[in-house]
Each structure stands twice: as structure tokens, then as C-alpha cells.
Amino acid sequence: MSATRDCPSAEDVFRAAERLEGVVHRTPTFTSRTLDSLTGAQVILKAESLQRAGSFKFRGASNAIASLSEAGDERGILVWSSGNHGQACALASRDRGREAVIVMPQKAVAVKVAACRGYGAEVVQFDEDATTREVLGTEIARERDLVIVHPYNHPAIISGQGTASLELLQDHGKLDFLFSPCGGGGLLAGAALAASALAPDCRVVGVEPETADDAARSMRSGTIQSVSAPVTIADGARTPCVGELNFEIFKQHVHDIVTVSDNQIIEAMRLLWERCKLVVEPTGSLALAGLLSGQIEIPPSSRVGVLLSGGNVDIVAASRHFG
């Protein structure tokens, strides 16, 4: 895949928004006096935890699958995913009557596996010590003539994810800062494209777990860095590296990438649950954890957007971390 040829633009995000109108939820935003007091800013939370299939991933999945249909390709799809991309593609495929095969690790969160099956997809689980999702997925796709929809390094995925930030900026006007989780980089890249068009002075900040700091290291070095099997509560950010397309956008439009500990993620999640009454999963809490970490200087009264990327959480397992 050529980063220069296939890299999406802000115009692609606007086209995705038109394609997805009436398909995805225009998710609500929330404010919190507690968060404003803690940060000295005006914080606006974009609750993609309330999106269909429980995360922002439904935007990219729907855009990618609709794009395939527009091109006349009606084959079944195959995706590899720790959960949210799989759920999103399963639901988007069901909406369009497509076959969907989801390759997931054996240690994937049980509620995410169940949701994929509940949306009608075939789930193939694998032992991470024996193979990789990319190797297994590619083999299955070739044998069964399925289209691979990459979870983040895909133009239609990136532009679809960007519609979350597009909505946020359309609904609330220009922001001074926009914080986004970063795993493979689809949501962050899409956010950066949307901000470049509607709020060019907005500082776009990515947040990833400190044990999965490949994106931060990539930005510092200027070349894509990788991490092997990172251990973090944020299962959606356990990607080995960012995508080539995503990184090209980062270099042009992302200002900072910071890392946070699992304890900081848990505290952000606790705050969202207890004070904001929003059930958000660990990966979905990354952006708020980054804001609260204080690593980015936020001038008083700044307007700060925070993307809460998903709410697909095992409540029992997560609550154990709250003590």
C-alpha cells in the first residue's frame, strides 16, 4: 500500500460523513464541572461509547464496507481484531447481508467475542503464542476468497473514523485541543484530518499506554517503531505499530503523542463512571487519562475535546480494578 497514493484527505472525511448519514449514530457530547475544575479548561467529551456496536469502529467499518459495495465488490469480509473492529465489521456486514469472519485472540474480552457472534459473524480464535492474527487471517482470506478490511491502515477506515471528530467540531465549533486514543492510529489520524479542515489551529494529541508506546517513539524518530505483545489493560491499543497511512497523517497534522500508565487509565475510567455516569472501557478512557496526566500544558479556559472511543467493557472484570 502506498502511503502517498492512498492516504485519505479531509475531503474524504466529509464524503464519509455523507455516506454514513442515517447509518451511524451522531453520538452525544457531555460536559463535566468536575473535569473543568480539574483541568481549568472547558472539556467536551465525545461519547463514541454510545455508538452502534459500542465504539467509534462502526464508523470506519461501515464506510469501508459501503465503499466496497459502491465498487461492486460483494464478497464476504475478513478482519482481525481484539474486539471493537470485529464487532463493528460484524454489525456493518449484517446490515448489508455480507459474510463476516473475525479473527480474534483466545484472550479477547469475552463480551466482545460474544457480540461478534451475536451480530452473525463467524469468529476464529487463535493462540497468540502459535501464530499472528495477520498470518492466520491472510491464509483464511486467500482460501475462502474474502476481502481483508484492515482495522486501521485503510483509507476508508481512517476517513470513516474521522467523522467522530468532524461531528464534534461541527457541534461545538473550534477547539484549542483535541485528545484521541491511539492504537493503530485510525481514530487519531481521522481526528487530525477533521481538525485540519475545521480547526487548523487546534493541537491534536494522541494518547497511548506507556507499555505500547510505539506511536510516541515513531513520532520522535521519524520512522515507524514497533512493540511486541504489549501488556496493558487497554486491549484496543495492543497493536504492534501504527499503520503507514496513519503515520503519514501524524507527521503532517498531529502535534503530540503522550503515554499513560494503566493506573492512570483506571483512574480516568473511574472518573467517567462515577462522576460523569458514562461506562467507558479502558482503551476508551485513554484520551481523558492523557489530558489529566498534565503532560500537555493547557492554558486556562481552553476548549478541549476528548474522544471516548468505546464502551465495550467486561463490567465485572473492570470493577475489580476500582478496589
ROMAR-360188 format. One record per residue (C-alpha): x, y, z; residue in one letter. Coordinates in nm, 3 decimals. Layout:
BEGIN
c1=X; c2=Y; c3=Z; marvex=A
...
# end
This chain:
BEGIN
c1=0.000; c2=0.000; c3=0.000; marvex=M
c1=0.140; c2=0.336; c3=-0.099; marvex=S
c1=0.114; c2=0.600; c3=0.170; marvex=A
c1=0.134; c2=0.880; c3=-0.086; marvex=T
c1=-0.122; c2=0.732; c3=-0.327; marvex=R
c1=-0.382; c2=0.601; c3=-0.081; marvex=D
c1=-0.356; c2=0.845; c3=0.209; marvex=C
c1=-0.701; c2=0.997; c3=0.268; marvex=P
c1=-0.765; c2=1.369; c3=0.294; marvex=S
c1=-1.004; c2=1.591; c3=0.486; marvex=A
c1=-1.232; c2=1.582; c3=0.182; marvex=E
c1=-1.258; c2=1.205; c3=0.225; marvex=D
c1=-1.381; c2=1.257; c3=0.581; marvex=V
c1=-1.656; c2=1.487; c3=0.457; marvex=F
c1=-1.754; c2=1.231; c3=0.191; marvex=R
c1=-1.760; c2=0.960; c3=0.456; marvex=A
c1=-1.993; c2=1.172; c3=0.669; marvex=A
c1=-2.236; c2=1.196; c3=0.377; marvex=E
c1=-2.216; c2=0.820; c3=0.317; marvex=R
c1=-2.275; c2=0.741; c3=0.684; marvex=L
c1=-2.565; c2=0.978; c3=0.746; marvex=E
c1=-2.850; c2=0.775; c3=0.890; marvex=G
c1=-2.626; c2=0.470; c3=0.932; marvex=V
c1=-2.417; c2=0.569; c3=1.234; marvex=V
c1=-2.534; c2=0.750; c3=1.544; marvex=H
c1=-2.445; c2=1.116; c3=1.576; marvex=R
c1=-2.318; c2=1.049; c3=1.925; marvex=T
c1=-2.386; c2=1.292; c3=2.208; marvex=P
c1=-2.134; c2=1.510; c3=2.386; marvex=T
c1=-2.109; c2=1.574; c3=2.759; marvex=F
c1=-1.950; c2=1.830; c3=2.985; marvex=T
c1=-1.849; c2=1.795; c3=3.349; marvex=S
c1=-1.786; c2=2.062; c3=3.611; marvex=R
c1=-1.554; c2=1.814; c3=3.783; marvex=T
c1=-1.337; c2=1.781; c3=3.473; marvex=L
c1=-1.341; c2=2.156; c3=3.414; marvex=D
c1=-1.228; c2=2.212; c3=3.772; marvex=S
c1=-0.951; c2=1.952; c3=3.748; marvex=L
c1=-0.811; c2=2.092; c3=3.423; marvex=T
c1=-0.900; c2=2.462; c3=3.431; marvex=G
c1=-1.040; c2=2.411; c3=3.082; marvex=A
c1=-1.377; c2=2.364; c3=2.918; marvex=Q
c1=-1.380; c2=1.990; c3=2.849; marvex=V
c1=-1.616; c2=1.838; c3=2.594; marvex=I
c1=-1.648; c2=1.459; c3=2.590; marvex=L
c1=-1.749; c2=1.289; c3=2.264; marvex=K
c1=-1.916; c2=0.965; c3=2.372; marvex=A
c1=-1.837; c2=0.713; c3=2.100; marvex=E
c1=-1.907; c2=0.458; c3=2.372; marvex=S
c1=-2.271; c2=0.518; c3=2.272; marvex=L
c1=-2.210; c2=0.446; c3=1.903; marvex=Q
c1=-2.363; c2=0.140; c3=1.737; marvex=R
c1=-2.161; c2=-0.171; c3=1.827; marvex=A
c1=-2.027; c2=0.025; c3=2.124; marvex=G
c1=-1.736; c2=0.212; c3=1.967; marvex=S
c1=-1.613; c2=0.453; c3=1.701; marvex=F
c1=-1.505; c2=0.149; c3=1.497; marvex=K
c1=-1.854; c2=0.123; c3=1.348; marvex=F
c1=-1.788; c2=0.442; c3=1.155; marvex=R
c1=-1.484; c2=0.312; c3=0.973; marvex=G
c1=-1.629; c2=-0.035; c3=0.923; marvex=A
c1=-1.950; c2=0.100; c3=0.771; marvex=S
c1=-1.760; c2=0.339; c3=0.546; marvex=N
c1=-1.522; c2=0.068; c3=0.425; marvex=A
c1=-1.795; c2=-0.187; c3=0.355; marvex=I
c1=-2.015; c2=0.072; c3=0.183; marvex=A
c1=-1.717; c2=0.169; c3=-0.031; marvex=S
c1=-1.674; c2=-0.196; c3=-0.136; marvex=L
c1=-2.039; c2=-0.213; c3=-0.235; marvex=S
c1=-2.012; c2=0.106; c3=-0.436; marvex=E
c1=-1.718; c2=-0.051; c3=-0.621; marvex=A
c1=-1.926; c2=-0.361; c3=-0.698; marvex=G
c1=-1.737; c2=-0.598; c3=-0.467; marvex=D
c1=-1.989; c2=-0.802; c3=-0.269; marvex=E
c1=-1.753; c2=-1.071; c3=-0.136; marvex=R
c1=-1.752; c2=-1.157; c3=0.232; marvex=G
c1=-1.502; c2=-0.980; c3=0.452; marvex=I
c1=-1.235; c2=-1.092; c3=0.695; marvex=L
c1=-1.092; c2=-0.882; c3=0.975; marvex=V
c1=-0.853; c2=-0.938; c3=1.262; marvex=W
c1=-0.936; c2=-0.762; c3=1.583; marvex=S
c1=-0.904; c2=-0.764; c3=1.960; marvex=S
c1=-1.274; c2=-0.685; c3=1.967; marvex=G
c1=-1.416; c2=-0.349; c3=1.866; marvex=N
c1=-1.321; c2=-0.354; c3=1.496; marvex=H
c1=-1.455; c2=-0.708; c3=1.479; marvex=G
c1=-1.784; c2=-0.613; c3=1.638; marvex=Q
c1=-1.819; c2=-0.312; c3=1.410; marvex=A
c1=-1.748; c2=-0.511; c3=1.093; marvex=C
c1=-1.979; c2=-0.789; c3=1.206; marvex=A
c1=-2.267; c2=-0.547; c3=1.251; marvex=L
c1=-2.192; c2=-0.348; c3=0.935; marvex=A
c1=-2.174; c2=-0.674; c3=0.737; marvex=S
c1=-2.504; c2=-0.792; c3=0.881; marvex=R
c1=-2.664; c2=-0.463; c3=0.778; marvex=D
c1=-2.556; c2=-0.529; c3=0.418; marvex=R
c1=-2.609; c2=-0.905; c3=0.412; marvex=G
c1=-2.239; c2=-0.991; c3=0.385; marvex=R
c1=-2.045; c2=-1.281; c3=0.529; marvex=E
c1=-1.800; c2=-1.174; c3=0.800; marvex=A
c1=-1.515; c2=-1.375; c3=0.952; marvex=V
c1=-1.348; c2=-1.228; c3=1.260; marvex=I
c1=-1.003; c2=-1.350; c3=1.368; marvex=V
c1=-0.958; c2=-1.285; c3=1.742; marvex=M
c1=-0.704; c2=-1.392; c3=2.006; marvex=P
c1=-0.809; c2=-1.656; c3=2.256; marvex=Q
c1=-0.760; c2=-1.398; c3=2.531; marvex=K
c1=-1.001; c2=-1.148; c3=2.374; marvex=A
c1=-1.257; c2=-0.993; c3=2.610; marvex=V
c1=-1.546; c2=-1.238; c3=2.633; marvex=A
c1=-1.819; c2=-0.978; c3=2.583; marvex=V
c1=-1.654; c2=-0.868; c3=2.258; marvex=K
c1=-1.634; c2=-1.224; c3=2.126; marvex=V
c1=-1.999; c2=-1.281; c3=2.218; marvex=A
c1=-2.103; c2=-0.959; c3=2.047; marvex=A
c1=-1.930; c2=-1.057; c3=1.721; marvex=C
c1=-2.114; c2=-1.387; c3=1.721; marvex=R
c1=-2.436; c2=-1.216; c3=1.820; marvex=G
c1=-2.414; c2=-0.996; c3=1.510; marvex=Y
c1=-2.391; c2=-1.311; c3=1.300; marvex=G
c1=-2.018; c2=-1.327; c3=1.228; marvex=A
c1=-1.800; c2=-1.636; c3=1.233; marvex=E
c1=-1.531; c2=-1.599; c3=1.500; marvex=V
c1=-1.197; c2=-1.778; c3=1.460; marvex=V
c1=-0.987; c2=-1.760; c3=1.776; marvex=Q
c1=-0.615; c2=-1.832; c3=1.781; marvex=F
c1=-0.324; c2=-1.887; c3=2.017; marvex=D
c1=-0.100; c2=-1.579; c3=2.011; marvex=E
c1=0.200; c2=-1.796; c3=2.103; marvex=D
c1=0.149; c2=-2.010; c3=1.793; marvex=A
c1=0.074; c2=-1.759; c3=1.516; marvex=T
c1=-0.025; c2=-1.398; c3=1.448; marvex=T
c1=-0.364; c2=-1.266; c3=1.351; marvex=R
c1=-0.221; c2=-1.126; c3=1.029; marvex=E
c1=-0.073; c2=-1.459; c3=0.917; marvex=V
c1=-0.381; c2=-1.663; c3=1.006; marvex=L
c1=-0.622; c2=-1.403; c3=0.867; marvex=G
c1=-0.438; c2=-1.377; c3=0.536; marvex=T
c1=-0.442; c2=-1.756; c3=0.497; marvex=E
c1=-0.816; c2=-1.780; c3=0.562; marvex=I
c1=-0.895; c2=-1.488; c3=0.331; marvex=A
c1=-0.698; c2=-1.645; c3=0.047; marvex=R
c1=-0.857; c2=-1.988; c3=0.094; marvex=E
c1=-1.212; c2=-1.851; c3=0.106; marvex=R
c1=-1.178; c2=-1.551; c3=-0.128; marvex=D
c1=-1.265; c2=-1.295; c3=0.139; marvex=L
c1=-1.180; c2=-0.924; c3=0.136; marvex=V
c1=-0.950; c2=-0.817; c3=0.421; marvex=I
c1=-1.061; c2=-0.494; c3=0.589; marvex=V
c1=-0.760; c2=-0.376; c3=0.786; marvex=H
c1=-0.850; c2=-0.231; c3=1.128; marvex=P
c1=-0.661; c2=0.096; c3=1.083; marvex=Y
c1=-0.421; c2=0.112; c3=0.785; marvex=N
c1=-0.703; c2=0.161; c3=0.533; marvex=H
c1=-0.816; c2=0.486; c3=0.365; marvex=P
c1=-1.190; c2=0.426; c3=0.413; marvex=A
c1=-1.138; c2=0.321; c3=0.775; marvex=I
c1=-0.942; c2=0.637; c3=0.854; marvex=I
c1=-1.188; c2=0.870; c3=0.683; marvex=S
c1=-1.482; c2=0.696; c3=0.849; marvex=G
c1=-1.324; c2=0.729; c3=1.194; marvex=Q
c1=-1.264; c2=1.097; c3=1.124; marvex=G
c1=-1.638; c2=1.162; c3=1.118; marvex=T
c1=-1.648; c2=1.141; c3=1.501; marvex=A
c1=-1.422; c2=1.448; c3=1.530; marvex=S
c1=-1.600; c2=1.613; c3=1.238; marvex=L
c1=-1.925; c2=1.594; c3=1.433; marvex=E
c1=-1.758; c2=1.724; c3=1.748; marvex=L
c1=-1.619; c2=2.028; c3=1.567; marvex=L
c1=-1.943; c2=2.093; c3=1.379; marvex=Q
c1=-2.147; c2=2.075; c3=1.700; marvex=D
c1=-1.914; c2=2.278; c3=1.925; marvex=H
c1=-1.706; c2=2.499; c3=1.700; marvex=G
c1=-1.332; c2=2.536; c3=1.704; marvex=K
c1=-1.133; c2=2.366; c3=1.977; marvex=L
c1=-0.794; c2=2.455; c3=2.117; marvex=D
c1=-0.702; c2=2.091; c3=2.184; marvex=F
c1=-0.834; c2=1.755; c3=2.071; marvex=L
c1=-0.726; c2=1.441; c3=2.260; marvex=F
c1=-0.765; c2=1.099; c3=2.097; marvex=S
c1=-0.669; c2=0.744; c3=2.192; marvex=P
c1=-0.404; c2=0.586; c3=1.972; marvex=C
c1=-0.365; c2=0.217; c3=1.897; marvex=G
c1=-0.314; c2=0.151; c3=1.528; marvex=G
c1=-0.391; c2=0.515; c3=1.462; marvex=G
c1=-0.717; c2=0.522; c3=1.267; marvex=G
c1=-0.911; c2=0.739; c3=1.511; marvex=L
c1=-0.621; c2=0.976; c3=1.572; marvex=L
c1=-0.545; c2=1.012; c3=1.201; marvex=A
c1=-0.911; c2=1.076; c3=1.123; marvex=G
c1=-0.932; c2=1.331; c3=1.404; marvex=A
c1=-0.625; c2=1.510; c3=1.269; marvex=A
c1=-0.776; c2=1.530; c3=0.919; marvex=L
c1=-1.105; c2=1.668; c3=1.050; marvex=A
c1=-0.929; c2=1.925; c3=1.267; marvex=A
c1=-0.702; c2=2.033; c3=0.982; marvex=S
c1=-1.013; c2=2.138; c3=0.788; marvex=A
c1=-1.237; c2=2.283; c3=1.058; marvex=L
c1=-0.992; c2=2.396; c3=1.329; marvex=A
c1=-0.642; c2=2.429; c3=1.182; marvex=P
c1=-0.508; c2=2.592; c3=1.499; marvex=D
c1=-0.629; c2=2.305; c3=1.719; marvex=C
c1=-0.350; c2=2.099; c3=1.875; marvex=R
c1=-0.425; c2=1.730; c3=1.815; marvex=V
c1=-0.284; c2=1.499; c3=2.083; marvex=V
c1=-0.268; c2=1.122; c3=2.074; marvex=G
c1=-0.260; c2=0.910; c3=2.391; marvex=V
c1=-0.136; c2=0.551; c3=2.418; marvex=E
c1=-0.041; c2=0.315; c3=2.702; marvex=P
c1=0.315; c2=0.354; c3=2.825; marvex=E
c1=0.382; c2=-0.016; c3=2.760; marvex=T
c1=0.263; c2=0.028; c3=2.399; marvex=A
c1=0.449; c2=0.348; c3=2.318; marvex=D
c1=0.528; c2=0.271; c3=1.953; marvex=D
c1=0.346; c2=0.577; c3=1.819; marvex=A
c1=0.523; c2=0.816; c3=2.055; marvex=A
c1=0.859; c2=0.665; c3=1.964; marvex=R
c1=0.769; c2=0.677; c3=1.597; marvex=S
c1=0.693; c2=1.049; c3=1.617; marvex=M
c1=1.024; c2=1.116; c3=1.794; marvex=R
c1=1.231; c2=0.911; c3=1.550; marvex=S
c1=1.050; c2=0.998; c3=1.228; marvex=G
c1=1.016; c2=0.630; c3=1.136; marvex=T
c1=0.760; c2=0.369; c3=1.235; marvex=I
c1=0.861; c2=0.183; c3=1.552; marvex=Q
c1=0.704; c2=-0.135; c3=1.684; marvex=S
c1=0.637; c2=-0.305; c3=2.015; marvex=V
c1=0.596; c2=-0.678; c3=2.077; marvex=S
c1=0.293; c2=-0.809; c3=2.268; marvex=A
c1=0.245; c2=-0.507; c3=2.498; marvex=P
c1=0.079; c2=-0.579; c3=2.830; marvex=V
c1=-0.184; c2=-0.319; c3=2.915; marvex=T
c1=-0.541; c2=-0.302; c3=3.041; marvex=I
c1=-0.621; c2=-0.106; c3=2.722; marvex=A
c1=-0.673; c2=-0.410; c3=2.499; marvex=D
c1=-0.771; c2=-0.199; c3=2.198; marvex=G
c1=-0.425; c2=-0.037; c3=2.197; marvex=A
c1=-0.221; c2=-0.358; c3=2.192; marvex=R
c1=-0.126; c2=-0.304; c3=1.830; marvex=T
c1=0.235; c2=-0.372; c3=1.729; marvex=P
c1=0.276; c2=-0.048; c3=1.535; marvex=C
c1=0.084; c2=0.230; c3=1.365; marvex=V
c1=-0.016; c2=0.199; c3=1.001; marvex=G
c1=0.182; c2=0.360; c3=0.721; marvex=E
c1=-0.111; c2=0.576; c3=0.611; marvex=L
c1=-0.183; c2=0.679; c3=0.967; marvex=N
c1=0.179; c2=0.776; c3=1.029; marvex=F
c1=0.188; c2=0.996; c3=0.718; marvex=E
c1=-0.109; c2=1.189; c3=0.859; marvex=I
c1=0.050; c2=1.203; c3=1.205; marvex=F
c1=0.362; c2=1.367; c3=1.063; marvex=K
c1=0.154; c2=1.639; c3=0.899; marvex=Q
c1=-0.125; c2=1.707; c3=1.147; marvex=H
c1=-0.064; c2=1.551; c3=1.492; marvex=V
c1=0.116; c2=1.777; c3=1.739; marvex=H
c1=0.195; c2=1.545; c3=2.031; marvex=D
c1=0.162; c2=1.185; c3=2.146; marvex=I
c1=0.183; c2=1.111; c3=2.518; marvex=V
c1=0.174; c2=0.788; c3=2.715; marvex=T
c1=-0.008; c2=0.696; c3=3.035; marvex=V
c1=0.014; c2=0.411; c3=3.285; marvex=S
c1=-0.256; c2=0.153; c3=3.345; marvex=D
c1=-0.322; c2=0.316; c3=3.683; marvex=N
c1=-0.387; c2=0.648; c3=3.511; marvex=Q
c1=-0.622; c2=0.476; c3=3.266; marvex=I
c1=-0.811; c2=0.313; c3=3.552; marvex=I
c1=-0.846; c2=0.643; c3=3.736; marvex=E
c1=-0.981; c2=0.813; c3=3.424; marvex=A
c1=-1.225; c2=0.527; c3=3.374; marvex=M
c1=-1.333; c2=0.550; c3=3.738; marvex=R
c1=-1.393; c2=0.924; c3=3.700; marvex=L
c1=-1.604; c2=0.870; c3=3.390; marvex=L
c1=-1.810; c2=0.600; c3=3.559; marvex=W
c1=-1.857; c2=0.767; c3=3.897; marvex=E
c1=-1.876; c2=1.138; c3=3.816; marvex=R
c1=-1.989; c2=1.151; c3=3.454; marvex=C
c1=-2.209; c2=0.839; c3=3.464; marvex=K
c1=-2.051; c2=0.712; c3=3.142; marvex=L
c1=-1.948; c2=0.348; c3=3.110; marvex=V
c1=-1.628; c2=0.366; c3=2.908; marvex=V
c1=-1.377; c2=0.085; c3=2.852; marvex=E
c1=-1.007; c2=0.119; c3=2.935; marvex=P
c1=-0.897; c2=0.199; c3=2.578; marvex=T
c1=-1.185; c2=0.445; c3=2.552; marvex=G
c1=-1.053; c2=0.625; c3=2.861; marvex=S
c1=-0.703; c2=0.682; c3=2.720; marvex=L
c1=-0.766; c2=1.033; c3=2.590; marvex=A
c1=-0.903; c2=1.158; c3=2.922; marvex=L
c1=-0.613; c2=0.993; c3=3.105; marvex=A
c1=-0.375; c2=1.182; c3=2.878; marvex=G
c1=-0.546; c2=1.513; c3=2.946; marvex=L
c1=-0.548; c2=1.455; c3=3.324; marvex=L
c1=-0.182; c2=1.346; c3=3.324; marvex=S
c1=-0.073; c2=1.709; c3=3.288; marvex=G
c1=0.188; c2=1.631; c3=3.023; marvex=Q
c1=0.031; c2=1.882; c3=2.786; marvex=I
c1=0.013; c2=2.238; c3=2.916; marvex=E
c1=-0.347; c2=2.356; c3=2.882; marvex=I
c1=-0.391; c2=2.734; c3=2.917; marvex=P
c1=-0.682; c2=2.841; c3=3.140; marvex=P
c1=-1.026; c2=2.842; c3=2.975; marvex=S
c1=-0.904; c2=2.642; c3=2.674; marvex=S
c1=-1.168; c2=2.444; c3=2.487; marvex=R
c1=-1.065; c2=2.078; c3=2.489; marvex=V
c1=-1.230; c2=1.794; c3=2.301; marvex=G
c1=-1.183; c2=1.439; c3=2.433; marvex=V
c1=-1.275; c2=1.131; c3=2.230; marvex=L
c1=-1.415; c2=0.849; c3=2.444; marvex=L
c1=-1.363; c2=0.578; c3=2.188; marvex=S
c1=-1.564; c2=0.283; c3=2.321; marvex=G
c1=-1.773; c2=0.128; c3=2.594; marvex=G
c1=-1.738; c2=-0.245; c3=2.534; marvex=N
c1=-1.618; c2=-0.343; c3=2.877; marvex=V
c1=-1.644; c2=-0.651; c3=3.095; marvex=D
c1=-1.807; c2=-0.477; c3=3.392; marvex=I
c1=-1.714; c2=-0.745; c3=3.646; marvex=V
c1=-1.352; c2=-0.763; c3=3.538; marvex=A
c1=-1.312; c2=-0.385; c3=3.518; marvex=A
c1=-1.470; c2=-0.321; c3=3.855; marvex=S
c1=-1.200; c2=-0.531; c3=4.023; marvex=R
c1=-0.951; c2=-0.258; c3=3.940; marvex=H
c1=-1.151; c2=0.001; c3=4.133; marvex=F
c1=-1.089; c2=-0.154; c3=4.472; marvex=G
# end
